[in-house]
Amino acid sequence: MERLPGFRDFFPEPLPNAESWSADLRNHIFDAWRSAAHRYGFREYDGPPLEPLDLFTLKSGDEIVGQLFNFTDKGERAVAMRPEMTPTLARMIAASERTYKKPIKWFSIPQLFRYEKQQKGRLREHFQLNADIIGEADIAAEAELISLLIDSLRALGLTSEDFVIRLSSRNAWHSFFTDRCKDESKAPDFYQAVDKLEREQPDVTAQKLALLGIAIEDVNQFIAAGAPTAELQSVLDNLAARGLSDFVRVDYGVIRGLAYYTGIVFEAFDKKGEFRAIAGGGRYNNLVKLISGGKVDLPALGFGMGDVVLAELLKARGLVPKFHANLHAYVLIEDESFRSDSLRLVQQLRDAGRAIEFSITATKSDRQFKRAIELSAKFVVQLQKGADGTLAAKLKNLKSREEKIVALAEVSSHLESTI
């Protein structure tokens, strides 16, 4: 029996083969994401992986259905596995925003699902850091969110030599569009054409733009000039004050094709250009109002960063740590007459927060010792009786090979700083 195409199994290290996905690496990424979000005062939320289909078509139109895992459930409801988290967030905020003081700063690490063609860096499921600020219209919120994005990547060892945040503005592009085309209904077509500028042949893009009465030369000139608007300059100044200027630059080649963006947009890219975008986001001031049917109107902005591209980038840059079981100690039971006392010690050490392993069944001591080494235990602990008949513990440091005898009550404190 094989797993479905586009889905992943996650194994503990060591991995069965080079193509396997590491559960340890996934947790390493999650830990870095959570740590950075907590430092910024973001609170974690979550929602159901199954939502009403209308929640996603309301935001993105009926064309998104072709990208979804959707079906009719046993209650005759049209439902879909969530392809993104923002509609769920908007639904939750619309229903409960009075409970929370503004601005609301929330993050989540959902698993998301899209039924689409598999490509490098894109599968049919992935995990994603979503971070959003709701209820703050000031442009300083953009700087705060982008700063979190930067620090989420720095927490994994990436530097300004590895990635850059490309800043753009839907407002600037909207002004560009309305100066050349008076048919506002064609704006989404324009945004999508610019969004695909780097991925499509120039003659294809030129033809799409010509249908809108816009010359591709004007678009390229606007991008090349890269003059920051007042709102973009404000974000740049804010990030400069934080010492983060090296991580950002204005790039109007970024536009984010989704129609719901209303202000500054941004994407994170690896500087060598080897991978798809690492992350992307922007301001979406109308979504909560749309989802709530006009009952709640709150400005909002956010970003999403997936684990697939990020994991590949960390591997390419040599930033994946060596993973092991992180055991404080392996309790070796050579004499079965000591098993009950050894089990008592194992439980006491685990109750004290120590990571402890032992042989569940009677096993030769050399095999137990080998297992301790395989699990990268810092110490081997073995009970023994002293001359007066009292029990003590012999601790052996597997790195230094140093041995010492300590009282049972002192074992935990000796292990305290070993990891």
Order of alpha helices (4+ residues) and beta strands (2+ residues): beta-beta-alpha-beta-beta-alpha-beta-beta-alpha-beta-beta-beta-alpha-beta-alpha-alpha-alpha-alpha-alpha-beta-beta-beta-alpha-beta-alpha-beta-alpha-beta-alpha-beta-beta-beta-alpha
